[in-house]
Structure formats: structure tokens, C-alpha cells
Amino acid sequence: MQHEDLEPLDEARALQRLVDVHGSQRAVARSLGKSSGWVTQRLALLNLTPELKQAVSEKAIPLDVARSVGQLPEQQQQSAAERALEQRAAKKRERTKNTEKPVSPRAGGLPSRTDAAVEKQPTPDMVSSVDELEALAQELRNRLTAEQVEKLIKLLKA
């Protein structure tokens, strides 16, 4: 399972065979030293529509988008993938636009610590839709344990 050249769909198929043998995703995750979310994300590729599986094989869709979309019902996958790709393109355009803005240099040409802190402050337009928030929440649930999620919630409320 740790073979670098394994294609994502082949990896997902191999994981499914391991689940069939070991009886659960949790058992497979434990045996591989991975999280259950790691296994779930990769198995989600097997739920993709044939067209999206082809896009994954051709590397025409980012794996994180495919894994997220694979957790949705088939009839929602294509539109969700298109939305996710459009959101990525919009963010990329925004980043490009922001890097083109002139910066007022300080002595030495480096931004101050406070300049950097101001740039990192969240703004309401950073997460522009409920769909993005839901996708972020799902991604965090996939990557974190329940205990880590609780800690994160406490930190966010602080």
C-alpha cells in the first residue's frame, strides 16, 4: 500500500480488498498505521461515476476534490466536482490578483510582522459559501480524530 507508483484508483481497489479480508476500514487503517479517515478518503474514489474515475486516471481532477466528491451520491458528483474546480480557479485568480498589488516597502524592503499578521487575518469572503464550509468540515472530520476535532472547536471558540 505504500508503493509510490500505485495509481489512486488501484490503491483504492487494493484497500477495498484489504477491507474485505480484515472486515473493516478501521482494522485496515490500524494494520497500515493510517487513520480511518485516510482509508475512507481513498475508498471514496471507488464511488465515483465512470466519467470522474476516468478524470482521476487522466489526472484531470485533483485527488482531494475527487475524494470529497466520491462521498456524495452519484447524481450530485458531477456538479459538485464542477463547483469545486470553479472555486479553485476563482481562488487562484484571486491569489494572482493579490500578488499583482503594489506593496509599500519598508526600510530593507521586507514587510513588518504586523503587515504579515494583517494579511493573515480572516475576512468574510475567504470562505464564500455554505458548500465550502461543509467541504472544510468534512475534510477536517476525515483528517482528525474526534478528540482532535473537539480540541479544534475549543481553540476556534477561544
Disulfide bonds with the S-S distance in Angstrom:
none
